[in-house]
Structure formats: C-alpha cells, structure tokens
Amino acid sequence: MVRDSQSEELLAAGADRRVGGNQLGQATVSNWGDVENILGYWSDLARYRLCVNRKAKDCTKPKAGLVRNPAI
C-alpha cells in the first residue's frame, strides 16, 4: 500500500502473485533476499510505470520475471 505521508490517504495498493525468489515454481519466501527481490521488483515497476505515464522516451522495464502481465 502507498499512502500520502501527510493525510494518510490511500493512493495505491497491490498484491503480487509471485512468491519467493522472484521466480515461477517457488512456493514460499525462504529468506530476506527473497523479500528484497520482491520489493526491488515492485519499486522498479513503479518507477517504470511513472516513466511511461509521463511519456518519457528512456523508460526501463523491470528485470525481474513476471508470471504474466501484458499491461507493461
């Protein structure tokens, strides 16, 4: 969830189908490295979508694997 730091208004929320290791076939989050990979992917995805939204030419897609998301 992303909230405004002043008003606490909910700005965005999401859930990730991928679990553990940023790869298909992984069933659980087994260590903090998995958590870092997932959070890194989400921050890269947010940066990419904001870049596309402002119609920039140099947007870089996230490098982590996706289950299936044709929207990006």
Steps between C-alpha positions, in 0.01 A plus 500: 500500500609853426363775722540876500743583781300802616136396466544120519272477193540169315651581161563150364489136606601176338579133547760281336421147381867409493640363823861442597808542288329710234451181296223266397495174690610649832232437762619704797710796600799322649729787602542877510666488158166386356329794670763739360448360148124543519523855639765587242271379223207703630707818525640445148147442370368817667789702355436351153126570507554860616754546220256363239219713643701819445575380145878495546709331231759332727278275717663174611280195558557308826747212466322258733285228348126538481237230530300665219427868466437630148428851635870590523 
